[in-house]
């Protein structure tokens, strides 16, 4: 009872690339990359985090004066850092993570005068207690990895510090990862339609950002999904060492 749109995603590495996995106790490798079976993968959680960051930054840049367009910080209120709280005070973000349903007794602390509502990022990617419209995939690659040595230099002796010589895995330039992104356009059972406010119940204004008529399905697909995912250019670990440059092509199928 759902109508969906699917996109083929192709991520290509533009510099050495790695997303680290857990240490394998049966190998001598200290820092392996993430695999499922024999295939190297970019986990959906990693790609979702990068997509959310792109959406957040776009909303902050493009809609600085519209409170209903502010993204939330996807963390509970008690886990917010001092720096994150300052971003909320400075009105860059609307508050801690969106959630549903809303208990009036627990939502009195909402930082905006608009009361409880769901931000655009959580509308697409899901909030606590509420699924979104976008399913972010794992991306798979049939590619070989290389082992790279890593050491730490002792600042006094200017030689390799004892016990710091280890190996980690990297994916070479030009590797391609592929997966399928799925967008719900309509859910007839829930009466959800992409681009329209959902019929959420209780003490909430729900999808407040969609109640003014500026947004529709086509605009959301283009500006908040297609353009944002194709804007991802860095991913994975060791970015400060030059790793993690990528390009992502997105094509409707």
Buried (B, 14 or more C-beta within 10 A) or exposed (E): EEEEBBBBBBBBBBBBBBBBBEEEEEEEBBBBBBBEEEBBBBBBEBBBBBBBBBBBEBBBEEBEEEBBBBBBBBEEBEEBEEEBBEBBEEBBBBBBBBBBEBEEEEBEEBBBEEBBBBBBBBBBBBBEEBBBBBBBBBBBBEBEBEEBEEEEEEEEEEEEEEEEEBBBBBBEEEBBBBBEBBBBBBBEEEEBBBBBBBEBEEEBBBBBBBBEEEBEBEEBBEBBBBBBBBBBEEBBBBEEEEBBBBEBBBEEE
